[in-house]
Structure formats: structure tokens, C-alpha cells
């Protein structure tokens, strides 16, 4: 690669900032490859030498590497002529995938899926870490290989990096970037915590309702007493069925009852038999009950044979209330326990019908269902706001890195 290529890719400014220079990675660091001791030799493993893989790098919550999932012994280290990477080196996954980065806070070694960069004199480790982060899209684009993309040691050694000549400037820039990323990381963690809390609100509300003193007075009935499954299997290719919306588990958001999208049977090119359901059914995915795929259908349509189109006895059970029963933690635990008996986790009809639930008066059911729906709508709006904030945070790093490597920090 020549400098003009890096300029064309928008990584380097058209003019090198004053006091900066462009260097190959091999001129500012020592690039080291890793390897793996023989897996069948038990004496090579479970030692005390940190051994990093791309998986370890991908699991880092912060940039510092302090340990690894597996460790090797001194014999394992010696068996394959590994080199001990010193604290302060930058470790990068060079395949499967390309691009995870970590800053060694301990001495370590790596497998062949990583390359390490030991900074030479005059190069600040954290600055080199951020320089590699900034260059990562270009490094990833250079990956090649049939089975998985990879970048070679030779490519990385000759890869161009722009560096301030004065180490003091490198330290200043690295400190500013570190403070920035620490702040955004905290904001991101706070946003993720808020998002998880928001997602838990409907379940908490339902738990509160079903475990309330009032709920203890409600009569309990097996679902088989108040629901039925009478939908018939039809040919989705027939003209009277092909333009009906088709629902399967992929269309339903896990744990919320929300339909994500709908296509007709014709649009999805359905050929095998499907259940024909009427408006007002509750659709429950019987496969992998832990996914909690259930929704209320206010339309006539077709559904996968892997779903139960459930009709309620309107005299006793409101379908919207049934939706929340099937989303409840207690029912999900029951469904999971029962379905584990099958090779593929699946809840059969008898197991569904045998679930016993408190059944309040219809007026109460409708009030509870309306309250839960309102709660879910509020939760969804809150989740969207938090997700929007998180997405905005995700877009900021490239901007601050570009500013730093344009010499503007």
C-alpha cells in the first residue's frame, strides 16, 4: 500500500498534520504470530500462562486483557516455540473474525488466530491501540481466504500508520481518547441496563397481578376447559388461501407478543399445509417454548403447523388475557420443563391443555390485559428511545477517532 491509497480510503488526511509521520507497523512495533500446543497432550494445558484466542478478545468488556478462558503450561509453551508477549502489547484477532483488539495487562501468548504488536521505543502502547482501532475497517477489508477471512503477518507488518513524532503528543491523544471511550462505555452500559430493566417491566407487572391477594380468590381452571384448537389444515396454494397473511415463529418478537412483519402465503411461496385460523385467535409457537413466541391475531390468516391457533371460550376467557397467561414466567417455566422430555423442545396439546391458571371474571381479565398492553406500549417506546441513544453512541467513536488522527485533538 502507498500513502495515496490510504488518503483515498479517507484514513489519512490529504496533508500529514504537523509533527506527524507515516510509518509501517514493522517500523514502530514488533509483529508476532501465535500458535497452539497439541490439544491431545494434557500436560500442555491447565497451566498458568495466559493463552489468548479471538474468542477471548471478543468477550472483553473493556480494552484490557487480564486473563483467558484456557491457559497453557510451561511445557505447552516450550513445545511449540511460543513467544511470550509482554504487558503493554496490543493483541488483534487476525481471523475468525478480523478486528477484535485488546491491550495486554499481563504477559501472555496467543493462538494462530491472533497477531500481537509490541511497541518499539518512542511508541506509546495506548496510542498504537487506538491507531489500530481507527485503521480497522481498512484492515478488515484486506482480509482474504475461502473458509474465513484472514490478514497475514506480512500484510500487517507493511500496513501504514500515521504517528506523532513526539511521544508526549501520543500520550496526550491516547489519554483524551481513553477518557472519551471510558465515558461512552459507561453511558452504553447504563443504556443497556435501562433497556434490560424496561424489558422486564411487563413481566414484573404480570407477576404482581397473578400473585396478588385478589388473584388467590380467583377460580383456577385447566386451559383445556376454556380453550380449543379446531383450525383445519388447508393448502396455501389455493386461491382462497394464497393471499391470506401467513404467521410463523419468525414473525413474532420473543416475549412481547408483537408481530414483527407479515407476508402472504403466496409472497412466501408456501407449499405445505397450514392452519387456517379466524380473527381473534391466539397463536402460540409450540417449538422451543423458552422463546415465548405468542401473539394475538386480529385478522384471519394462515399459520405454521408448528403453531397452535387457540380459540377461547368467550364466556370464560378473553383471548388478550390468554396471551399474557402464555407469556407469564410461571407458564414458560412449566412449558420448558414439560418440553424437555422431547428430543426437540416442544409443548404438545395435552401439556398445553393441562396447565392450570387463575381465571378472574371477564371484566377483570379485560382490565388486566388492557393494563399490560399499555405497559408493553410504554415499554416499547422507552426501549426504542434507549436503543436510539445506544445507536448514537455506537456512531460516535469513528468521529472522535477521525478527529484524533486528523491531528485535531
DRENZALUM-581808 format. One record per residue (C-alpha): x, y, z; residue number from 1. Coordinates in Angstrom, 1 decimal, m for minus. Layout:
BEGIN
R, X, Y, Z, NUM
...
***
This chain:
BEGIN
R, 0.0, 0.0, 0.0, 1
R, 1.1, 3.5, m0.7, 2
R, 0.1, 6.7, 1.2, 3
R, m2.1, 7.9, m1.6, 4
R, m4.3, 4.8, m1.2, 5
R, m4.7, 5.5, 2.5, 6
R, m5.7, 9.1, 1.6, 7
R, m8.2, 7.7, m1.0, 8
R, m9.7, 5.5, 1.7, 9
R, m10.2, 8.6, 3.9, 10
R, m8.0, 7.2, 6.7, 11
R, m5.2, 9.8, 6.2, 12
R, m5.9, 13.5, 5.8, 13
R, m4.7, 14.9, 2.5, 14
R, m1.9, 16.6, 4.4, 15
R, 0.0, 15.0, 7.2, 16
R, m0.5, 17.0, 10.4, 17
R, 2.5, 19.0, 11.5, 18
R, 4.7, 16.9, 13.7, 19
R, 3.3, 13.5, 12.5, 20
R, 4.9, 10.9, 10.2, 21
R, 3.7, 7.8, 8.3, 22
R, 5.4, 4.5, 9.2, 23
R, 4.9, 0.8, 8.5, 24
R, 3.8, m1.2, 11.5, 25
R, 7.0, m3.2, 11.5, 26
R, 9.0, 0.1, 12.0, 27
R, 7.1, 1.1, 15.1, 28
R, 6.3, m2.3, 16.6, 29
R, 7.4, m6.0, 16.5, 30
R, 4.6, m8.1, 15.0, 31
R, 4.3, m11.6, 16.5, 32
R, 2.2, m14.5, 15.4, 33
R, 0.8, m17.2, 17.8, 34
R, 0.3, m20.9, 17.7, 35
R, m1.5, m23.7, 19.6, 36
R, 0.1, m26.5, 21.6, 37
R, m1.1, m30.1, 20.7, 38
R, m4.6, m30.4, 22.2, 39
R, m4.2, m34.1, 23.0, 40
R, m1.3, m33.5, 25.3, 41
R, m2.9, m32.9, 28.7, 42
R, 0.5, m31.8, 30.2, 43
R, 0.5, m28.9, 27.8, 44
R, m2.7, m27.4, 29.3, 45
R, m4.2, m26.1, 32.5, 46
R, m1.1, m24.2, 33.5, 47
R, m0.7, m20.6, 34.5, 48
R, 0.3, m19.0, 31.2, 49
R, m2.4, m16.8, 29.7, 50
R, m3.2, m18.0, 26.1, 51
R, m5.4, m15.7, 24.1, 52
R, m7.7, m16.6, 21.2, 53
R, m10.1, m14.4, 19.1, 54
R, m12.9, m15.6, 21.3, 55
R, m11.2, m14.2, 24.4, 56
R, m10.7, m10.9, 22.6, 57
R, m14.4, m10.8, 21.5, 58
R, m15.5, m11.3, 25.1, 59
R, m13.5, m8.3, 26.5, 60
R, m15.8, m5.8, 28.3, 61
R, m13.0, m3.2, 28.4, 62
R, m9.9, m3.0, 26.4, 63
R, m7.5, m4.6, 28.9, 64
R, m6.6, m8.3, 28.8, 65
R, m6.1, m9.7, 32.2, 66
R, m6.8, m13.4, 31.7, 67
R, m8.0, m16.1, 29.3, 68
R, m10.6, m18.9, 29.1, 69
R, m7.8, m21.5, 28.8, 70
R, m4.2, m21.4, 29.9, 71
R, m1.2, m23.4, 28.9, 72
R, 1.6, m24.9, 30.9, 73
R, 5.3, m24.2, 30.7, 74
R, 5.7, m27.5, 28.8, 75
R, 3.0, m26.4, 26.3, 76
R, 4.6, m23.1, 25.9, 77
R, 8.0, m24.6, 25.1, 78
R, 6.6, m27.4, 22.9, 79
R, 5.6, m25.0, 20.1, 80
R, 8.2, m22.3, 20.5, 81
R, 5.7, m19.7, 21.5, 82
R, 6.9, m16.2, 22.3, 83
R, 5.8, m14.5, 25.5, 84
R, 4.1, m11.3, 24.6, 85
R, 4.9, m8.6, 27.2, 86
R, 2.4, m6.5, 29.1, 87
R, 1.7, m3.3, 27.1, 88
R, 1.4, m5.1, 23.7, 89
R, m1.7, m4.9, 21.5, 90
R, m3.3, m8.1, 20.5, 91
R, m5.6, m8.3, 17.5, 92
R, m7.6, m11.2, 16.1, 93
R, m6.4, m11.6, 12.5, 94
R, m9.0, m14.2, 11.5, 95
R, m12.4, m15.6, 12.6, 96
R, m13.1, m12.6, 12.9, 97
R, m10.6, m9.9, 11.9, 98
R, m10.6, m6.9, 14.2, 99
R, m11.1, m7.7, 17.9, 100
R, m8.5, m5.7, 19.9, 101
R, m7.1, m5.9, 23.4, 102
R, m4.3, m4.2, 25.3, 103
R, m2.2, m6.8, 27.3, 104
R, m2.2, m6.1, 31.0, 105
R, m0.3, m9.3, 31.7, 106
R, 2.3, m11.3, 29.9, 107
R, 0.7, m13.7, 27.6, 108
R, 0.8, m15.8, 24.4, 109
R, m1.8, m16.3, 21.7, 110
R, m3.0, m18.9, 19.2, 111
R, m2.6, m18.6, 15.4, 112
R, m5.8, m16.5, 15.1, 113
R, m4.1, m13.5, 16.7, 114
R, m1.3, m11.1, 15.9, 115
R, 0.4, m9.1, 18.6, 116
R, 2.2, m5.7, 18.3, 117
R, 4.9, m4.9, 20.8, 118
R, 5.6, m1.2, 20.6, 119
R, 9.2, m0.1, 19.9, 120
R, 10.9, 2.7, 21.7, 121
R, 9.1, 6.0, 21.1, 122
R, 5.7, 4.5, 20.6, 123
R, 3.1, 4.7, 23.3, 124
R, 1.1, 1.4, 23.6, 125
R, m2.3, 3.0, 24.1, 126
R, m1.8, 5.3, 21.1, 127
R, m0.9, 2.3, 18.9, 128
R, m4.1, 0.6, 20.2, 129
R, m6.3, 3.5, 19.1, 130
R, m4.4, 3.8, 15.8, 131
R, m5.2, 0.2, 15.0, 132
R, m8.8, 0.7, 16.1, 133
R, m9.0, 3.7, 13.7, 134
R, m7.4, 1.6, 10.8, 135
R, m9.5, m1.5, 11.5, 136
R, m12.1, m1.0, 8.7, 137
R, m9.2, m0.9, 6.1, 138
R, m7.5, m3.9, 7.7, 139
R, m10.8, m5.9, 7.7, 140
R, m11.4, m5.0, 4.0, 141
R, m8.0, m6.5, 3.2, 142
R, m8.9, m9.9, 4.6, 143
R, m8.9, m12.9, 2.2, 144
R, m9.5, m16.6, 2.3, 145
R, m12.0, m19.2, 1.2, 146
R, m13.1, m20.7, 4.6, 147
R, m12.7, m17.4, 6.6, 148
R, m11.2, m14.0, 6.0, 149
R, m7.6, m13.5, 7.4, 150
R, m4.8, m10.9, 7.2, 151
R, m1.3, m12.1, 7.2, 152
R, 1.7, m11.1, 9.3, 153
R, 3.4, m9.7, 6.2, 154
R, 0.4, m7.5, 5.3, 155
R, 0.2, m6.2, 8.9, 156
R, 4.0, m5.5, 9.0, 157
R, 3.7, m3.3, 5.9, 158
R, 0.5, m1.6, 6.9, 159
R, 0.8, 2.2, 7.2, 160
R, 0.1, 4.0, 10.4, 161
R, 0.3, 7.8, 11.0, 162
R, 2.1, 8.7, 14.2, 163
R, 3.0, 11.9, 16.0, 164
R, 6.8, 12.1, 16.2, 165
R, 6.8, 13.2, 19.9, 166
R, 5.8, 10.6, 22.4, 167
R, 4.3, 13.3, 24.6, 168
R, 1.7, 14.0, 21.8, 169
R, 0.9, 10.3, 21.5, 170
R, 0.3, 10.1, 25.3, 171
R, m1.9, 13.2, 25.2, 172
R, m4.0, 11.9, 22.4, 173
R, m4.3, 8.4, 23.9, 174
R, m5.3, 9.9, 27.2, 175
R, m8.0, 12.0, 25.6, 176
R, m9.3, 9.0, 23.6, 177
R, m9.2, 6.8, 26.7, 178
R, m11.3, 9.3, 28.7, 179
R, m13.7, 9.6, 25.9, 180
R, m14.2, 5.8, 25.4, 181
R, m14.5, 5.3, 29.2, 182
R, m17.3, 7.9, 29.3, 183
R, m19.1, 6.4, 26.3, 184
R, m18.6, 2.9, 27.7, 185
R, m20.3, 3.9, 30.9, 186
R, m23.1, 5.6, 29.0, 187
R, m23.6, 2.5, 26.9, 188
R, m23.6, 0.2, 29.9, 189
R, m26.1, 2.5, 31.6, 190
R, m28.3, 2.4, 28.5, 191
R, m28.1, m1.4, 28.3, 192
R, m29.1, m1.6, 32.0, 193
R, m32.0, 0.7, 31.3, 194
R, m33.0, m1.4, 28.3, 195
R, m33.0, m4.6, 30.3, 196
R, m35.0, m3.0, 33.1, 197
R, m37.5, m1.7, 30.5, 198
R, m37.9, m5.2, 29.0, 199
R, m38.5, m6.7, 32.5, 200
R, m41.4, m4.3, 33.3, 201
R, m44.3, m6.2, 31.7, 202
R, m43.3, m9.5, 33.3, 203
R, m43.0, m7.8, 36.6, 204
R, m46.4, m6.2, 36.3, 205
R, m47.9, m9.6, 35.2, 206
R, m46.2, m11.3, 38.2, 207
R, m47.6, m8.7, 40.5, 208
R, m51.1, m9.2, 39.2, 209
R, m51.1, m13.0, 39.2, 210
R, m49.6, m13.2, 42.7, 211
R, m51.8, m10.5, 44.2, 212
R, m54.2, m11.3, 47.1, 213
R, m57.1, m10.8, 44.7, 214
R, m55.7, m13.5, 42.4, 215
R, m55.7, m16.0, 45.2, 216
R, m59.5, m15.8, 45.2, 217
R, m59.9, m16.4, 41.5, 218
R, m61.1, m19.8, 40.5, 219
R, m58.5, m22.0, 38.8, 220
R, m59.1, m23.9, 35.6, 221
R, m57.1, m26.1, 33.3, 222
R, m56.7, m24.4, 30.0, 223
R, m58.3, m27.3, 28.3, 224
R, m61.6, m26.3, 30.0, 225
R, m61.6, m22.9, 28.4, 226
R, m59.7, m23.1, 25.1, 227
R, m59.8, m25.3, 22.0, 228
R, m57.8, m25.9, 18.8, 229
R, m60.1, m26.6, 16.0, 230
R, m58.4, m25.0, 13.0, 231
R, m58.1, m27.2, 9.9, 232
R, m55.1, m27.7, 7.7, 233
R, m55.5, m26.2, 4.2, 234
R, m53.5, m25.9, 1.0, 235
R, m51.8, m22.4, 1.0, 236
R, m51.6, m22.6, m2.8, 237
R, m55.4, m22.5, m3.3, 238
R, m56.7, m19.1, m4.5, 239
R, m58.9, m18.6, m1.4, 240
R, m55.9, m19.0, 0.9, 241
R, m52.8, m17.8, m1.0, 242
R, m53.5, m14.1, m0.3, 243
R, m54.0, m14.5, 3.4, 244
R, m51.3, m13.4, 5.8, 245
R, m49.0, m16.2, 7.0, 246
R, m47.6, m16.3, 10.5, 247
R, m44.8, m18.4, 11.9, 248
R, m42.4, m18.1, 14.8, 249
R, m40.0, m15.8, 12.9, 250
R, m42.8, m13.2, 12.6, 251
R, m43.2, m12.9, 16.4, 252
R, m41.0, m10.9, 18.8, 253
R, m39.8, m13.1, 21.6, 254
R, m41.5, m12.3, 25.0, 255
R, m43.6, m9.3, 23.9, 256
R, m46.5, m10.7, 21.8, 257
R, m45.6, m8.2, 19.0, 258
R, m45.9, m9.2, 15.3, 259
R, m42.8, m8.0, 13.5, 260
R, m43.9, m8.3, 9.9, 261
R, m46.4, m10.2, 7.8, 262
R, m46.3, m11.6, 4.2, 263
R, m49.0, m13.6, 2.4, 264
R, m48.7, m17.3, 1.7, 265
R, m48.1, m16.5, m1.9, 266
R, m45.4, m14.0, m1.2, 267
R, m43.6, m16.6, 1.0, 268
R, m44.2, m19.3, m1.7, 269
R, m45.8, m21.6, 0.8, 270
R, m46.5, m25.1, m0.4, 271
R, m47.0, m27.4, 2.6, 272
R, m50.3, m27.5, 4.6, 273
R, m51.0, m24.6, 7.0, 274
R, m53.6, m24.0, 9.7, 275
R, m56.4, m21.7, 8.7, 276
R, m57.3, m19.5, 11.7, 277
R, m60.1, m16.9, 12.3, 278
R, m59.8, m13.4, 13.7, 279
R, m59.5, m13.4, 17.5, 280
R, m57.2, m16.5, 17.8, 281
R, m54.1, m16.6, 20.0, 282
R, m51.1, m18.1, 18.1, 283
R, m48.6, m20.0, 20.2, 284
R, m45.4, m21.4, 18.8, 285
R, m45.1, m24.9, 20.3, 286
R, m41.4, m25.3, 19.4, 287
R, m38.7, m24.1, 21.9, 288
R, m41.2, m22.6, 24.4, 289
R, m38.4, m20.7, 26.1, 290
R, m38.5, m18.3, 23.2, 291
R, m42.0, m17.2, 24.3, 292
R, m43.4, m16.7, 20.7, 293
R, m47.1, m15.9, 21.1, 294
R, m49.3, m13.3, 19.6, 295
R, m53.0, m12.2, 19.3, 296
R, m54.3, m12.2, 15.7, 297
R, m56.9, m9.6, 14.9, 298
R, m57.2, m10.9, 11.4, 299
R, m57.9, m14.1, 9.5, 300
R, m54.9, m15.9, 8.2, 301
R, m52.7, m19.0, 8.0, 302
R, m50.1, m20.2, 10.5, 303
R, m47.3, m22.7, 10.5, 304
R, m48.2, m26.3, 11.6, 305
R, m45.6, m25.6, 14.4, 306
R, m48.0, m23.2, 16.0, 307
R, m51.2, m23.7, 17.9, 308
R, m54.1, m21.4, 16.7, 309
R, m56.0, m21.2, 20.0, 310
R, m59.6, m20.2, 20.3, 311
R, m61.0, m19.2, 23.7, 312
R, m64.5, m19.9, 25.2, 313
R, m65.5, m16.2, 25.2, 314
R, m67.8, m16.8, 28.2, 315
R, m64.9, m17.6, 30.5, 316
R, m61.6, m16.4, 28.9, 317
R, m60.7, m13.2, 27.0, 318
R, m58.1, m14.0, 24.2, 319
R, m56.0, m11.0, 25.2, 320
R, m55.8, m12.2, 28.7, 321
R, m54.8, m15.7, 27.4, 322
R, m51.9, m14.0, 25.6, 323
R, m50.5, m12.8, 28.8, 324
R, m51.0, m16.1, 30.6, 325
R, m48.9, m17.8, 27.9, 326
R, m46.3, m15.1, 28.2, 327
R, m46.1, m15.4, 32.0, 328
R, m43.0, m16.7, 33.8, 329
R, m44.9, m19.5, 35.5, 330
R, m46.3, m20.8, 32.3, 331
R, m43.0, m20.5, 30.5, 332
R, m41.3, m22.5, 33.2, 333
R, m43.9, m25.2, 33.0, 334
R, m43.7, m25.3, 29.2, 335
R, m39.9, m25.6, 29.4, 336
R, m40.0, m28.3, 31.9, 337
R, m42.5, m30.3, 30.0, 338
R, m40.9, m29.8, 26.6, 339
R, m37.5, m31.0, 27.7, 340
R, m38.8, m34.6, 27.6, 341
R, m38.8, m34.4, 23.8, 342
R, m35.7, m34.5, 21.6, 343
R, m36.8, m31.2, 20.1, 344
R, m38.2, m29.0, 22.8, 345
R, m41.9, m28.9, 22.0, 346
R, m45.1, m28.5, 24.0, 347
R, m47.8, m30.9, 22.9, 348
R, m51.6, m30.3, 23.2, 349
R, m52.2, m32.3, 26.3, 350
R, m49.4, m30.4, 28.1, 351
R, m50.9, m27.1, 27.0, 352
R, m54.4, m28.1, 28.0, 353
R, m53.2, m29.4, 31.4, 354
R, m51.8, m26.0, 32.5, 355
R, m53.9, m24.7, 35.4, 356
R, m54.3, m20.9, 35.6, 357
R, m56.3, m18.5, 37.8, 358
R, m59.2, m17.2, 35.7, 359
R, m60.7, m13.9, 37.0, 360
R, m64.0, m12.5, 35.9, 361
R, m64.1, m11.4, 32.3, 362
R, m64.2, m7.7, 33.3, 363
R, m61.1, m8.1, 35.4, 364
R, m59.4, m10.0, 32.6, 365
R, m60.0, m7.2, 30.1, 366
R, m58.8, m4.6, 32.5, 367
R, m55.6, m6.6, 33.3, 368
R, m55.0, m7.2, 29.6, 369
R, m55.5, m3.6, 28.7, 370
R, m53.1, m2.5, 31.5, 371
R, m50.5, m5.0, 30.3, 372
R, m50.9, m3.8, 26.7, 373
R, m50.5, m0.2, 27.8, 374
R, m47.5, m1.2, 29.9, 375
R, m46.0, m3.0, 26.9, 376
R, m46.6, 0.0, 24.6, 377
R, m44.8, 2.3, 27.1, 378
R, m42.0, m0.2, 27.4, 379
R, m41.6, m0.4, 23.7, 380
R, m41.4, 3.3, 23.3, 381
R, m38.9, 3.5, 26.2, 382
R, m36.8, 0.7, 24.6, 383
R, m36.8, 2.5, 21.3, 384
R, m35.6, 5.7, 22.9, 385
R, m32.9, 3.9, 24.8, 386
R, m31.9, 1.9, 21.6, 387
R, m31.7, 5.2, 19.7, 388
R, m29.4, 6.6, 22.3, 389
R, m27.3, 3.5, 22.2, 390
R, m27.1, 3.6, 18.4, 391
R, m26.0, 7.2, 18.6, 392
R, m23.2, 6.2, 21.0, 393
R, m22.1, 3.5, 18.6, 394
R, m21.7, 6.0, 15.8, 395
R, m19.5, 8.4, 17.9, 396
R, m16.2, 6.5, 18.1, 397
R, m15.4, 6.8, 14.4, 398
R, m16.0, 10.5, 14.5, 399
R, m13.7, 11.1, 17.5, 400
R, m11.1, 8.7, 16.1, 401
R, m11.1, 10.6, 12.8, 402
R, m10.7, 13.9, 14.7, 403
R, m7.8, 12.5, 16.6, 404
R, m6.0, 11.1, 13.5, 405
R, m6.5, 14.3, 11.6, 406
R, m4.3, 16.0, 14.3, 407
R, m7.3, 17.9, 15.8, 408
R, m7.0, 16.6, 19.4, 409
***
